[in-house]
Amino acid sequence: MELQAVVAREFSHHEPGVARLNNGSFGSPPQCVLSNQTMWAQQWLQHPDAFCWEPLEKGFAAARQQLADLIHSPNVNEIVLLENATTGAGVVALDVMWSFLERRYEKGDSILMFNSAYGAIKKVLKGYCFRAGARLFEYKMPFPVSSNQEILQSFEDALRREKKENPSKVIRLAVIDHIVSMPSIILPIRELVQLCRAYGVEQIYVDAAHAIGNVDVNVQEIDADYYVSNLHKWLFAPPVVAFFHCKPQHLSQLHHPLVSHNYGLGLVGESYWVGTRDYSAFLAVPAAIKFVNDTAGDIKSYRDYNHRKVVEMAQMLVSAWGTHLGAPPELFGSMAMVGLPASLNIHSPEDALRMRTRLRTEFQVEVPLYYPAEGVDEIFSDHRHSTTKTSSVAYARISHQIYNKLEEYYMLRDAVQAIAAEST
């Protein structure tokens, strides 16, 4: 079946007339996956007591095994299903917190974090680790950026500086994105992990919320201690479900943030059952993987298609607006950072949010806008946005998913041009 027909059938639940250029935030499951989820939910309701045992257990096992194959993990017991990437961060942060409280770590030991880390992850670390006595070692990632080498050199310079200035501080945990949410670029994750190891970082957590379905994920080659990716963003799973990969030596000490009946049975067991709730999104993961294979042939073809399309759309927009990309195309997956015209007068994160709201309400275009701001403020301040002015350029983060059409990007192009013309 042609892609256009598949889209018409599987995404008919989308609101008509809206340019949905933000698949990166929430994803969108197709109707066939939603139907599979409904089947699981109804099976639960028909006989909950029976379902809690064999069907639920077999369903989890099937999902975890298919994911293990997809991410090149030889041991399915290293794969845990969680609610989302933020829960995965909570699992690790909880262990770090107890390490401080039980004096396995000394107060003032460091956590390394990029200034571009996702806001929710920063708050998880604030709530657990920094409250327990951790010290922040923040790395300010360059952006716009010209190459992977620029990032790697800048990161190694920061590690070298930290080791010289704070030789007695142990870096207990590094938190690194595989694909940064904002500004959205693919980081050279394997090389960043290697640099962390070389400079004595004890454990590495990779926040790969956008990764699966966007880039090839090989957890053996990446070699992080922890790796988590949402399945509802780019793999068509229903919200909310993610996988958490963990090196086996850590599994016995980790716990799900929600303590329930299976506490003490290991993270796999604790995550399998956290009380009465709807487990259907977890069980629909095989249906989501099947949709990718049925629609695109395999996951690589699916990734390549979205990447090619988002680069085409990004280049069309920068040509129309007379701006630039935030990074080379090879650093984009299925999302791209497109410079906005300076005449929009976006000079703060608040300005960007107001402009995003206007695009939605007046022009029916949904797209996140990004204005660079200092990351550390978001950790230690209760304000939602920082007003620190760090750049005169704002960016649109456009996504491309198989349901997107050319005219939706034209809607964005024309809306921005119309608003920019108001100031001339």
C-alpha positions in Angstrom: 0.0 0.0 0.0 1.3 3.5 -0.9 2.4 5.7 2.0 -0.2 8.2 1.3 -3.0 5.6 1.7 -1.4 4.3 4.9 -1.2 7.8 6.3 -4.9 8.5 5.4 -6.0 5.3 7.1 -3.7 5.2 10.2 -3.7 8.9 11.2 -7.2 9.9 10.5 -7.6 10.8 14.2 -5.4 13.9 13.6 -7.1 17.3 13.8 -7.6 18.4 10.2 -6.0 21.7 9.0 -3.2 21.7 11.7 0.4 21.6 10.6 1.8 19.1 13.2 5.5 19.8 13.0 6.2 18.7 16.5 6.2 14.9 16.5 9.4 15.1 18.6 7.4 16.1 21.7 4.7 13.5 21.9 4.8 11.2 18.9 1.6 9.8 17.4 0.6 6.2 17.4 -1.3 4.9 14.3 -4.7 3.4 14.4 -3.5 -0.1 14.2 -1.3 0.3 17.3 -4.2 2.0 19.1 -6.4 -0.9 18.2 -3.8 -3.3 19.5 -3.6 -1.4 22.8 -7.4 -1.4 23.1 -7.4 -5.2 22.6 -4.9 -5.6 25.5 -6.9 -3.2 27.7 -10.1 -5.1 27.0 -8.5 -8.4 27.8 -7.5 -7.0 31.2 -11.0 -5.8 31.9 -12.6 -9.2 30.9 -10.7 -11.2 33.5 -8.1 -9.1 35.5 -7.0 -11.9 37.8 -6.1 -14.2 34.9 -4.5 -11.4 32.9 -2.2 -10.4 35.7 -0.3 -13.7 35.3 0.4 -15.4 32.0 -0.8 -12.8 29.4 0.8 -9.8 31.1 4.1 -11.7 31.7 4.3 -13.1 28.2 3.4 -9.7 26.7 6.2 -7.9 28.6 8.6 -10.6 27.6 7.8 -10.3 24.0 8.2 -6.5 24.0 11.5 -6.7 25.9 12.9 -9.3 23.5 12.0 -7.4 20.4 13.6 -4.3 21.9 16.7 -6.2 22.8 17.1 -7.3 19.2 16.5 -3.7 18.0 19.1 -2.1 20.1 21.7 -4.9 19.8 21.6 -6.1 23.4 22.6 -9.8 23.8 20.8 -10.1 27.1 17.1 -9.4 27.4 17.5 -9.2 31.2 19.3 -5.8 30.7 16.1 -4.4 29.2 13.4 -2.8 31.5 10.1 -1.2 30.4 9.3 2.1 32.1 6.8 4.8 31.7 9.1 7.4 30.0 12.6 8.7 29.9 12.0 10.9 33.0 11.2 7.8 35.0 14.5 6.3 33.8 16.3 9.3 35.1 14.5 8.9 38.4 15.7 5.3 38.7 19.3 6.4 38.4 19.0 9.6 40.5 17.3 7.7 43.3 20.3 5.4 43.5 22.7 8.4 43.4 20.7 10.1 46.2 21.0 7.0 48.5 24.7 6.8 47.7 25.1 10.3 49.2 22.8 9.6 52.1 24.6 6.4 53.0 28.0 8.1 52.6 29.1 5.9 49.7 29.6 9.3 48.0 31.0 12.4 49.7 29.1 15.6 49.7 30.5 17.8 47.0 31.1 14.9 44.6 30.1 15.9 41.2 27.4 15.3 38.6 28.3 16.2 35.0 25.5 17.6 33.0 25.2 19.5 29.7 23.5 22.9 29.9 21.2 21.7 27.1 19.9 18.7 29.2 16.1 18.4 29.1 14.3 20.4 31.7 12.5 17.5 33.3 15.8 15.6 33.7 17.4 18.7 35.4 14.5 18.8 37.8 14.8 15.1 38.6 18.5 15.6 39.5 17.6 18.7 41.5 15.0 16.8 43.4 17.1 13.8 44.3 20.9 14.3 43.8 21.6 18.0 44.4 19.3 18.0 47.4 21.4 15.1 48.9 24.7 17.0 48.5 25.8 16.6 44.9 27.8 19.3 43.2 27.0 20.4 39.6 29.7 20.3 37.0 28.0 21.9 34.0 29.3 21.7 30.5 28.1 24.5 28.1 27.7 22.9 24.7 28.5 25.2 21.7 25.5 26.1 19.5 25.2 26.8 16.6 27.7 24.0 16.0 29.8 23.2 12.9 30.8 19.5 13.5 31.1 16.6 15.9 34.7 17.5 16.3 33.9 20.9 17.7 31.7 19.3 20.4 34.3 16.7 21.3 37.1 19.2 21.5 35.0 21.5 23.6 33.9 18.7 25.9 37.4 17.4 26.4 38.6 20.9 27.2 35.9 21.1 29.9 36.9 17.8 31.4 40.5 18.7 31.4 39.7 22.1 33.1 37.6 20.4 35.7 40.2 17.9 36.6 42.8 20.7 37.0 40.6 23.1 39.0 38.9 20.4 41.2 41.3 17.5 41.4 39.7 16.1 44.6 36.2 16.1 43.2 34.9 12.7 42.0 32.5 12.8 39.0 30.1 10.2 40.1 27.6 10.5 37.2 27.6 12.1 33.7 24.2 12.8 32.1 24.5 13.0 28.3 21.9 13.3 25.6 22.1 11.1 22.5 19.9 13.5 20.7 19.5 16.9 22.4 15.9 18.0 22.7 16.7 21.7 22.4 18.7 22.5 20.3 18.0 19.3 18.6 21.2 17.7 17.3 22.7 14.2 17.4 25.7 14.0 19.7 28.7 11.8 19.1 27.6 9.6 22.0 30.1 6.8 21.7 33.1 9.2 21.7 31.6 11.3 24.5 31.2 8.1 26.6 34.9 7.2 25.9 36.0 10.7 27.0 34.1 10.3 30.2 35.8 7.0 30.9 39.2 8.4 30.1 38.7 11.2 32.6 37.5 9.0 35.5 33.7 9.5 35.3 32.3 6.6 37.3 28.9 6.1 35.7 27.2 7.4 32.5 23.5 7.9 31.9 22.4 8.5 28.4 19.1 10.3 28.0 18.1 9.1 24.5 14.5 10.1 24.7 14.4 10.8 20.9 16.9 8.1 19.8 15.1 4.9 18.9 13.5 5.4 15.5 15.8 8.4 14.8 19.2 6.9 14.9 20.8 3.4 15.0 21.0 2.4 18.7 23.7 -0.1 19.6 24.0 -0.2 23.3 27.1 -2.5 23.2 29.0 0.0 21.1 27.8 3.1 23.1 28.9 1.4 26.3 27.0 3.6 28.8 26.0 2.3 32.2 22.4 3.4 31.5 20.6 4.2 28.3 16.9 5.1 28.1 14.7 6.0 25.1 11.0 6.7 24.7 9.1 4.5 22.4 6.1 6.8 22.0 8.1 9.6 20.3 9.6 8.0 17.1 8.6 4.3 17.3 4.8 4.8 17.2 4.1 3.2 20.6 1.2 4.6 22.5 1.9 7.1 25.3 3.6 6.4 27.6 6.3 3.7 27.3 10.1 3.7 27.3 12.9 1.2 27.5 15.7 1.4 30.0 19.0 -0.5 29.3 21.3 -1.1 32.2 24.6 -2.9 32.5 24.0 -6.0 34.6 26.3 -5.1 37.5 24.0 -2.2 38.4 20.6 -3.9 38.1 20.4 -5.3 41.6 20.9 -1.9 43.3 18.4 0.0 41.2 14.7 0.5 42.1 11.6 1.8 40.5 10.7 5.2 42.0 7.2 3.8 42.8 7.6 1.2 45.6 5.0 -1.6 45.3 4.6 -5.3 45.9 7.6 -6.3 43.8 10.1 -4.2 45.8 13.4 -6.0 46.2 12.9 -8.3 43.2 15.2 -6.3 41.0 14.4 -3.5 38.6 12.9 -5.8 36.0 10.5 -7.3 38.5 9.7 -4.0 40.2 8.9 -2.3 36.9 6.8 -5.2 35.7 4.3 -4.7 38.4 3.8 -1.3 40.2 0.2 -1.9 41.2 -3.1 -1.8 39.4 -2.8 0.4 36.3 -3.2 0.3 32.5 -0.3 -1.7 31.1 -1.6 -1.7 27.6 0.9 0.8 26.1 3.7 -1.5 27.2 2.1 -4.6 25.6 1.5 -2.7 22.3 5.2 -2.2 21.6 5.5 -5.2 19.3 2.6 -3.8 17.2 4.4 -0.5 16.9 7.6 -2.3 15.7 5.5 -4.3 13.2 4.0 -1.0 11.9 7.5 0.4 11.2 8.5 -2.8 9.3 5.2 -3.1 7.4 5.3 0.5 6.4 8.9 1.2 5.6 10.4 -2.3 5.2 12.7 -1.9 8.2 13.6 0.7 10.8 16.7 1.9 8.9 14.6 2.8 5.8 12.1 4.5 8.1 14.8 6.6 9.7 16.5 7.5 6.4 13.2 8.6 4.9 12.4 11.0 7.8 15.9 12.4 7.9 16.0 13.1 4.2 12.6 14.8 4.3 13.4 17.0 7.4 16.6 18.2 5.8 14.8 19.1 2.6 12.2 21.0 4.5 14.8 22.7 6.6 16.8 23.8 3.6 13.6 25.1 2.0 12.8 27.2 5.0 16.3 28.8 5.4 16.2 29.6 1.7 12.8 31.3 2.0 13.7 33.2 5.2 17.3 34.0 4.4 18.6 32.3 7.6 20.8 29.3 8.4 20.7 25.9 9.9 21.8 25.4 13.5 24.1 22.5 12.6 25.2 20.5 9.5 22.5 18.1 8.2 24.4 15.1 9.3 23.8 16.2 12.9 20.1 16.0 12.4 17.9 12.9 12.7 14.2 13.4 12.1 14.3 16.9 13.6 16.2 20.0 12.4 17.0 23.4 13.9 16.1 26.2 11.5 17.1 29.8 12.1 14.2 32.3 12.3 14.3 35.8 10.8 15.7 38.4 13.2 12.8 40.6 12.3 10.5 38.4 14.5 12.2 40.2 17.4 12.6 37.1 19.6 15.1 38.0 22.4 14.2 35.7 25.2 12.6 32.3 25.9 9.4 34.2 26.8 9.4 35.8 23.4 9.8 32.4 21.8 6.9 31.0 23.8 4.6 33.9 22.8 5.5 33.5 19.2 4.9 29.7 19.3 1.5 30.4 20.8 0.7 32.9 18.1 1.7 30.4 15.4 -0.7 27.9 16.9 -3.7 30.1 17.5 -3.5 32.3 14.5 -1.9 30.1 11.8 -2.7 26.5 13.0 1.0 25.7 13.0 2.5 23.7 15.9 6.2 24.0 16.1 8.6 24.5 19.1 10.7 27.6 19.1 14.1 27.8 20.8 16.0 30.8 22.1 19.4 29.9 23.7 19.4 30.5 27.5 21.7 29.5 30.4 20.9 25.9 31.5 22.1 26.2 35.1 19.3 28.7 35.9 16.7 26.1 35.3 18.2 23.7 37.9 18.4 26.1 40.8 15.5 28.5 40.0 11.8 27.9 40.3 11.2 30.1 37.3 10.0 28.2 34.2 12.1 30.2 31.8 15.4 32.2 32.1 15.5 35.7 30.7 19.2 35.7 30.3 20.0 37.0 26.8 22.6 34.8 25.2 22.0 35.2 21.5 20.2 37.3 18.9 19.0 34.3 16.9 16.0 32.0 17.6 15.3 28.7 15.9 12.4 26.6 15.0 12.7 22.8 15.7 10.9 21.1 12.9 10.1 17.4 12.9 9.3 15.1 10.0 7.1 12.1 10.6 5.6 10.0 7.8 2.2 11.7 8.2 3.7 15.1 7.4 3.0 16.8 4.1 4.8 19.5 2.1 2.0 22.0 2.5 2.4 21.9 6.3 5.9 23.3 6.0 4.6 25.9 3.6 2.1 26.9 6.2 5.0 27.5 8.6 7.1 29.3 6.0 4.2 31.7 5.1 3.2 32.3 8.7 6.7 33.4 9.7 7.0 35.6 6.6 3.7 37.2 7.4 4.7 38.0 11.0 8.1 39.2 9.9 6.5 41.6 7.4 4.6 43.3 10.2 7.9 44.9 11.5 9.0 46.3 8.2 
